[in-house]
Each structure stands twice: as structure tokens, then as C-alpha cells.
Amino acid sequence: MHLVLPLTDFIPAVRAAIPRFLPQTGRPPAPDAQQEACILHPANVPLQIVAGPGSGKTTVLVLRALRLVVVDGLLPEHVLLTTFTKKAADEIRTRLIEWGLQLLDHLRRRGPRQAQQHLGQVDINRFVTGTLDSVCEDAIRTLRAATDPAPTLLEGFAANTLMHRRGLTGPAYAAGAILPNVAAYLSTFDFDGQPPRNVSGLIDAVRPLFDRFSHDLIDLQQFSNLAPQAARLALRQAYDAYVQYLRDTNRLDFALLEREFLERLRTGRLTRFTDTVRAVLVDEYQDTNLLQESIYFAVAAQSGASLTVVGDDDQSLYRFRGATVELFRDFQTRFAQTIPGAVVVRLDLVGNYRSTPEIVDHFNAFIVNDPGFAPARVQPPKPAIQARRPSNGVPVLGMFRADLNTLGVDLAAFVDDVFRGPGRVVRGSMGNVTIVRSPLGGDFGDGVLLAHSVNELASSFMGQPPRERLPRVLRDELRTRNIGVFNPRGQALRDITDVQQIAGAMLECLDPRGAIQATMRLRGVAIQYLGIFRAAYAQYAAANPAPTRPHGVDGFVTAWGQRRPQATHQAWPREWPLLELCFTLLAWFPRLRDDPEGQVHLEAIARAIAQSATFSPYRSLVLNGSGQHDQRSVEAALRDVFAPLAEKSIDVDEEIMPTVPRDRLAMMTIHQAKGLEFPLVIVDVASDFRTNNVKNRFKRFPEQPSNVAVMEDDFAQACTVGALRLQRTALQRTFEDLIRLYYVAFSRPQSVLLLVGLDPCLRYSTSIRHVANFWRSDGTWAWVTPHQGQRPPAMANAIPLELI
Amino acid sequence: MLERRRPVELVPNYSLTGDLLSYVRCGLQYRYQNGSALPPSRPVQMWFGEFIHGVMETAYRLWNTNPVPFPWPCTPTPFNAPIPANRQPHDIGTIGDLVESTLSASGKSPRSRDLRDSGYRRAELAVNEIGPALFPLITAVEERVIGTRPLAMPAGIVSRAQMYELHGVMDVLSSVTVAAAANNIVCDAVRAFLPNLPPGADIIVDYKGSRRPPTIGGDYWALGDWQLQMYAWLRSQQPAAAPVVAGVLLYVNELALSLHDLAPLQREIARGHTDIRPQPGSHDDYLLRTWRPGAGLPAFSAAFRMARVIRVVPITQPSINQALQRFDEVVVDIESCVAREAQHGAIIAHWPTSGDDGTCDACDFRHFCPSPASARRPGAANYLPPAPSAP
């Protein structure tokens, strides 16, 4: 590497070239001193940046990447920059291109003469950015030998089906039943200690195990030697068979994709990749798993690339996907062990440019509230976050009500006042202050409801109708005010009315009145829901929805069921794609074709049909005039598309929508909100908790380890990070995950944070303990202080919220 | 007072063929297929195009590491039968299995045996008739090119983007080898258009899994030209890139036309809507003029077939500028639709329908399209989509 622009000239050049960093009076310099230190840190010294929420880590990563090009003489194609989600990767790429072009333009006009030759070779578009998955997929696809096939990446539903058919069937599932020893072993990872009851449950239980085999780089020999040996051996055989089948058919699931990449790295089949990379920058490193760490370390070792990792241990959320926060916590020692002689420097970013001081004080207090959490943090922990925005006078708010309906009504009124009405006056530290939308086009898109789960209905119990949760109550209440919400994950796909109706219409087309279905062996839940789908369609058809000329949906479906062409002089085709039938029926389903939420649901159905074509014997075609194959093609569709839909095996993907419509209130899980910010954030901390029910303690004050923590313990002897994790008990890790979850939630807002829930949890003598309400793992509660007099006050007496 | 949420800023990434040409075909269809990722119900054309591309790319890579002389054998694996014994690595059947397995794993398969046979027939001809001329000229295969362009959005539209990223994939030939090669059909075709090839220039190549489109009556002819112009611009954005002076499109289906292609070809020739016609009085001319529906496939000469396969497009700065302007407009249109949809929360009203009859007939969304081609003709007012008919 040779210097092109003197290092000392880099920040001045950034400030002169990029309007966002132009010095302005009354505004602190950007980048600030901490950010500057990270950007200018020597390129060849590994760097760990511990970055608090809102501290500008994207800015730092992007400017550091640009500095490597214009100061250290790398070309953009030498710089690999990965992050956790596609959205975050898009944002980083946008910044790189925008700022990179502005900087290059400036330097080509005003930069030193000796830099021009290098700058002339720089193509800003050639930075290698993306999620690690996307980078691996691209490398495996493009850097392969002529005779290597390009692998196909399998998505969840298809991968799970193949896992069942090509892996589990035989070793773990035979003669229509799960092997008892396998079922017993899997029950240890179930919250209620129950074994999986059917194939769907078996898949749900085994998928995290198989993924963890990859993520934790499990020594399978060691795993299968442990007790209970028979069950582990069966699962190992199932895994081997599944992996072999995928290999034989050029497929990879997501976990195997990175594993394949690592194998190719280690066997020298990616030298074109490692010969090119000179610098690696990794965002969100706190959610890295062992497999990913191994990839980064292998790339660094083989290429000699400089490594910069950025993360925040307090925001690690993805343990259930193998994320191991200890890898970030111990990064300095782990990297030095792998790359002899490497000395990692740690720098902290603690200036917060997102939130008001009131909000920053709240999450600062939250993260140190439980002394038991301190040992789980990076040592020494990063200092308290410092608010760099001025106060707007709005304290952290709380809305707690006696019952869910009242909460839903009052919350709907609040957001209606803020985004449609005159605003809402609240009492602040400097007097009354009005919370109201921005005059510059403020709308519901400026707010969000965050929750542990955004399911609109609770699970049904003992045949009772499912209980409505806050997202449903709020949706209904907002609907009465003509306000829409965007919550495509609010219900399972199978429970959404239009999905039921169109699925029922397709079923009646393929198999009128279920004559073929009746001859098949389907699982109970599938039979139940296929009946619900048919009934939903029948009810819908009875209303004769438009279009009704020249016939209605009923006429169409009846003709289809009879394989009777409605156009004259036409014979019924020998084969017809199920997907085309679905698209044709959209004529009667306006929400699915035109509404953003409906579009997410339609995409899930269409994806399921298209994916089933990759493994289903009739490739999602409905045959006619082919003898026994006619019926079998229908059976294949019922088994491979409709039964999975009925069994909740098909997931929605809201990422297909480029943006959430601004006239709707978005609801999302805290996990989904990672990396996002909103002017107004409503966090549902306690709308589910009316009593100290033992069934919901795991969501607020766990008394037993989570399934994931139990699995980590179970795998500990078969993987190299086992001992590292066991430094904290499974219950401690479970607690810590909950603390990190709410830390992320509380640090999303820019201007207003509103906590909502039911008020029993705020009573002075409440038994409803909740980490989000500042309960500590030792059973003490920060929101109460000793009371005077004999009787305790009704409500906690040190609640740091302005209750509205 | 709440602030407005920082709008998502993005440099959207557009593929020239996958996005821009698709939007030009029809905005609403593009929205569903590319925006919502709704898969096509009949991915036959996709299979065909990707199969030919895959075979040609693999064949080139094999040839590059071990230049086995042409012609290469073609022994496809029969349906539901074992792989033929003793097949060689460069057998087009072996290559085809590799490509087919990849396509099959992503749900793409030929609809019938006839179509698969046709794919192999064309792939065999492509490798053995185009390969010997083309492969020795290639200096870069499947080269990925990316460029960024500013985006000037109309006033009043809150856009997520100030610029856009455009990418494409191309094969590149060197003008030096093209100028020097004798008895090479690709070089002869290029030199016929550009007798004085400047040294140190590049020529770009792309395959099309279709027949040669008519020069009049449809956008495909012009779109092919613009695509090459844009590829030339993208190539020029790469550091130290040589100037591109010509582009070559290879219409692979012309190597072995199907019976369905003959009537349109007769029509286009009769109307003067195609640039490559058989020499009047030639045997090809006789075969084509006397062909009638129901008759078999005429055996056209290799020279006539290759002449229709190869299309050379001269590339100059003005022609590049014209294509750039056109595609910038397309991206502005797309981004305007994205912005309107985000503002209003509905899809159909905010995306234009612009398909021609052929596009609309094959469109998965024709049954609720508010304005298919047939309803856009003069006099067709107040169109309401009728209920679709089974199937």
C-alpha cells in the first residue's frame, strides 16, 4: 500500500467535499473526535469498535472504507464490508456511493497531483458490500471451476420439506411416527418439555439443531457419542442424509452456504477471492456466530487483510440463530490467538446523535440497572452513552391501563391526535409540551409500535377462540378512525381471511368438495384448516364479489372443478400451472393484488407454490387427461402446497415491500427494528401481563433457561465455543437476552418514547416482575422505594415515566 | 414537535435487462414480478434463455482450459434414463446436465420433451457453429460491469434516490483479434459494419434466447440496440477500459427455427420488416417462399442462418448518449411510481400498463389488469376487466 492523500488531509477533504460534514456554526464538528479516531486508526492494526446506539457507526464504517482507498491506496474492489441485514447493506452501499463520488470529485479537482493516477483507477461501485450470506453466495457462484455447477439456495419452506423427506424420514421418522428416543431428546428443547407431536413439530424442533450444527461448527462425531446416544445418532444420520441429498442436487440451505464457503476457503478454492481482499470491515459483529467468525479470521489469515469490527454487545439479539456475543466480547484475545502477533485496539463510540437526553438517560439507566448483567458485557463496559441532541422537553412516557380494550382505545386516540389531530399535550420538565406530527408532511410512518411479538392473536387454548392481543385491538380501533396499520406478520398466513378464501377457491377448483382429499392421509391440523379454507371460500363466494360478468367466482370455480372450459372451442389443457390458477383468481381478491400487506401475503403463497415445483413430483402442475396422474397431481398439490400452508410452514417476507406506506402505523418486533430509528416509538412492555401467570414469565422475568440456552448447554461439549458460553449459566444468558432486547427497543426513538401496558405491573406490591420495568434478576425493583406509613402506596412510587 | 422520519435514501440497483427492459415491456407487470418478486407461472422462456446462456458459458470455460477441437458431441441424457456411458466432459449432453440440474433446483424446467430437445439442438448448434468463431476472440467472459448515474426527479416527487446504480454482464472481444482473424463469421460481420476497426478497442457480445426481432412493429429491435449502447457506457466506466466501438447480439434461435417462427418470418420479409432476407432467387428464398403451414422445417443454408443470428450494432458517443437519456427516463419513471405507491399505499393505480398484445396475452396479471393492450386501442373506453374464464 502506498499513501495517496496524506492522512492528515483526509478529514478536511471529507468536510470540504461532502455537504453533510460541512462545518456549521452552532453544530458540533462531524465526524466527532471519537469517530475521527476510528476512521483514522492505522489501516494495518486490527480494530474493534464498541459503538453505542445512534453513535454513527455507519458513518465511521463508510468513511473508514473511503479512507482506505484515498489515503492507503487500495481500490474499492479490495475492500469487503459486510453487515447483518440486506437493508443495512443497502444503506451502507448508498452512503459509500454518494459520499465516495462527492469525495472523488473533490479530490480530482483539488487533490494532490500525486494522487491523480490512483484516483483515476478508482471505481466507487466496486466496493464489495452485502450480508455475509450474499457475499458467500456470490463468490461461490462466480468463482467456481468450469465443471462446478452453480448452487441453488433453498429458502425455508423448501429446505424444511427436503429435510423431512430426504433426511428425517427413515432415521428419525418412520411408519408415520417420530422415533420415541428422538422425540424424547427433542423434548428437552421444548419450553413445556413436550415432544413434537407431528411432522410439523418435528421440523420446527430439528431445524434449529441442524442449523446450529453449521453455525457452531459442531463436531458431529463428538455430538453423537454423547448421551442419549441413540437419539443423537439418529439425528446425525438424518443430517448426513439431508446434506448429501442437497450436495447431490446442487442445493444449499443458508447455514450450509456459509459452511461451504468456509470449506472452499480452507481448501484453497477461493484464492481469487482472498487474492483480491485487502481490508475487511464487519458491522454488527456482536451477532456473529462461530462459523462466521471462522470465515472472517480465515480471510484475514489468507489475505493478510486488515480487519475492523464494529458492534455493541448490549444490542446482541440473535442467540437463537447461533449468535455468540462472547465472540465480540473476547474479540481481542480470539483474533490474537488466530493471527499470531496481532494486537487488536479497541475504541468506543458513545456520542448519541439519535435521541433526546431524556431517552438516552432512560436506556443508560436500564443497561446498568441489574448488577448481575455487568459481567456479561465487554470489559470494561463502554461508558454511559452521551446525548448529543438537545432536549425537546418530552420525558419518557408511560400509558398503562386497567384492561386491554381501554389501552387500545386510548393508544389509538393518542396516535390519532398526534398524526391527524391537534397533537397531545404532556407535562415535561420545562412545562407543558405538545407532541404533534411534523408540519413537513409528518404522518403515521413517523411512528412505530414495537413488541416482543406482534401476533394479533394469542395461541388458542383448549378449543377456546384465541385471545386478541394489543396489535389486534389497536388495529381494530384505528380502523374505526380510518387509519391503517402495516403488520404483515400479525397473523399466521393460514389465519388471514383473504388467504383462507383464495386457498379455499383453489382447493375447490382442484378437488371439489374434497373428494380426493378424503382419500389421502393428511395430518389433523391440515385437515382442519383445509376445511376452514373451503368454508371461507364458500362464504365469500356466496357474497358474489365483483367481477360478476360474464360469471362470478362461483361459476369459475365450478367450471374448474369439472374441468369444463368456459371459453368456447377450447379443450381443457393437459397441464395447468397451479400458480397460474392462483394469479387468475386474484381477479376476485383486490386486497391481495393491490394492498401492501396483501401483497406480502400473496408473495408468500406464490413463493410456496413456486418452491414446491422444485421438489414436488408434478412440479406444481395440475394434469388432465393423463389417467391416474390427474389425481396424483392434485394430491401432490394438496400435500406439498396446501398442507404446509395449513400447518403454518410458510413464512411471510415483508422485506419485499420497498417502503411501508406512510399513512399507516407500522407494527414490528424488536428484532425487526434493529438498526432502525423513528421519531415516535411505542414499546409494548406489558399489555399481555394481567397476572403473574407462570406461562408468560419467560417473556419478562424468566425462571428457567430458554430453549436456546438449553441447546447451547447441550451442544457445549461438541463445539469450541461451548466453554465460553458456559461462563454464564443458561438462566443468566436467558435474562441477559431479555435485557438486550429491551435496550434495543428503548434506544430506537428520536424524540418520544412511550411505554405501554396493563397497570397491574405498576402496582407497588405487584408480583408481575418484568425486566423492561427495571426489575433486577435478584428480585429487587428499581421503581419502588421504601414507603412511609403502614400501608404501601397503590402504585410504585419511583416510576421514572410521565404517565399519560 | 416530532420530526419527519428520515426518508430511506437509497441508490437503487437496476439490472439493464432484468429491470429496465422489463419495465419498458410493462410497468405493472414489472412491479409484480420485480417489486413483489412474484414468480412467473410458466418460466419456460426463462428456462430456455438461461439454458443456452449456461451451456455457452460452461462450454467457453471448458474450451479455455482445454481447447478440444470442434465439433463437440451432443448426447443428452434421455428423460428418466441413466447418463449415457463414456460421455466426455465436453459433450454438450454433459454440459447440459450441469446446467439443467442448476435450473431444476430453482424450479425451472422445460415444459415438454420437445422443448428440451429443441434447447439441446440449439445449444449444440450454438457451441459448434458460433463457438469456433467466437471463443478464440473472447478476452473477458461474463464480465460484470457497474455504473452510477445521477437521477433528476421531477419536482414535487419525494424520491428515495438521488442516483442509481446500473449493472450488466457481458462478454468482451478485442478489436485487434477481430481485425486480424480471417474466415471468421463473427469478425466478418463486424468488419462489414466497421471496415476500419481502431486498434485497442473493445467489442461486446450478448446472447439472446429468441429469434431476430422485426425491425419495425415492436420495441425489441430498438431495445436490443439500446442495451448494447448502455453496456458500452458501463464498460467505459471501468477504470482503464478501452473504448467500445461495436456490439454483437447473437439471436440463438435463428440457428434452428421452430415451425412457429416461419409464418412470422415470411410476414416480416414480405412487409420489409426485417433486415436479413435470403438472396432473391436463392435456395433459401425458395424454401421460405414455398413453405406453408403444416409442412416440415426447411433446411436453410448455414450462411443464411448465421446471417440472421448475428446482429452488429455500431457504437458511438452520440448513440450512447441517446440510449443513456432513454434509460435515465425509464429510471425516473420507475422511481416516480415507487414514490407514488409509497405515498398512497396502493399499487395498481400508480404503475403504468404498457404491454403489447404479445406481452399481455402471456401476462400472469392480465385478468385484473385495468388497461391491457386490447383496451388501449382507440374507441375502447370504460374498460372493466371481465371475470376470467376457466381454466
Interface residues (C-beta under 8 A of the other chain):
Chain A: D90 E91 R93 T94 I97 E98 L101 G120 Q121 V122 D123 I124 N125 R126 T142 A145 A146 T147 P149 A150 P151 T152 T249 N250 R251 N392 V418 T434 I435 V436 R437 S438 P439 L440 G441 G442 G445 D446 G447 G484 C509 P547 T548 R549 P550 H551 G552 V553 G555 F556 A559 W560 R563 R564 P565 Q566 A567 W572 P573 E575 W576 P577 L579 E580 L581 C582 F583 T584 L586 A587 W588 R593 D594 D595 P596 Q599 L602 E603 A606 R607 A610 Q611 A613 T614 R619 I656 M657 P658 T659 P661 R662 D663 R664 E677 F678 P679 L680 Q750 S751 V752
Chain B: M1 L2 E3 R4 R5 R6 V8 E9 L10 V11 G35 S36 A37 L38 P39 P40 S41 R42 T58 R61 L62 N64 T65 P89 L98 V99 S101 T102 S104 A105 S106 G107 S109 R111 E142 R144 I146 G147 T148 V158 R160 Q162 M163 E165 Q237 Q238 P239 A240 V338 E341 A342 Q343 H344 G345 A346 I347 I348 D364 F365 H367 F368 L384 P385 P386 A387 P388 S389 A390 P391
